[in-house]
Amino acid sequence: HYLHSLNSIVQWKNVSGGKTKALFCKSMDGSIILKRIKKSEKDLFNRCGPQYFKHICKAIAHRMPSILVKSIGMYKVKLGNAIASEFVIMENLHCGIAPTVTYDLKGSTKRRLAKEEKGKECVLMDTNFKENRKGEPLALDAESSKFLVRSIHNDSLFLSKINVIDYSLLLMIDEKGGRIKAGIIDVLREFNNAALAEYHTKRAINLGEVPTVVEPNSYKTRFKNAMAKYLIGVRSLRDTKI
């Protein structure tokens, strides 16, 4: 199935590449995504890839709760006459759900308000989530909530150990079907000297307020605490299962 999907790849033109304006492609069947990555991301994947795949295998083999996006590998890909670039190939979390709204949640509200782009699949952010829900959390059934909490704990702990920050919870909500789907994405940014410099610069500009970019343990704690406020479990709920 994997090789068959790779036979027909097209550029995903109606999706935003975020702050980095990354190039995305996807298979015609929608099951696989290719994301062009920078040298720093390539170096991190090369260095931490074995640990990442060990974490994913542990989740599959031992049923450890995890919602970390599953990457298949990193490849050098040439599109047409363009110079070959490194791409990470991963599962498409959008596959199998038709969301009416999608959020990219980091646990911070600093510059986390998205504007809809005409003709593009708009991914909203933390401030949009709070405004759209008027400050109310999204209620999940108790079983889904328990799985999500454990997954976020396991995955954020792993990411902090390999010095990764700036990851997000991609939350897709199908309001018509009463379903949600969630996964942790953007896991290739290391807290290096450049990130440390960004932290100090933004903190100075913000007059001492803590910026989005913080060291891994602080990022993990903030992320976990925010997701616990955004998504809560209730004892009896039939219509919002993961």
Buried (B, 14 or more C-beta within 10 A) or exposed (E): EEEEBBEEBEEBEEBBEEEEEBBBBBBEEEBBBBBBBBEBBBBBBEEBEEEBBEBBEBBEEEEBBBBBBBBBEBEEBEBEEEEEBBBBBBBBBBBEBEBEBBBBBBBBBBEBEBEEEEEEEBBBBBBBBBEEEEEEBBEBBEEBBEBBBBBBBBBBEBBBBBBBBBBBBBBBBBEEEEBBBBBBBBBBBBBBEEBEEBBEEBBEEEEEEBBBBBBBBBBBBBBBEBBBEBBBBEEEBEEBEB
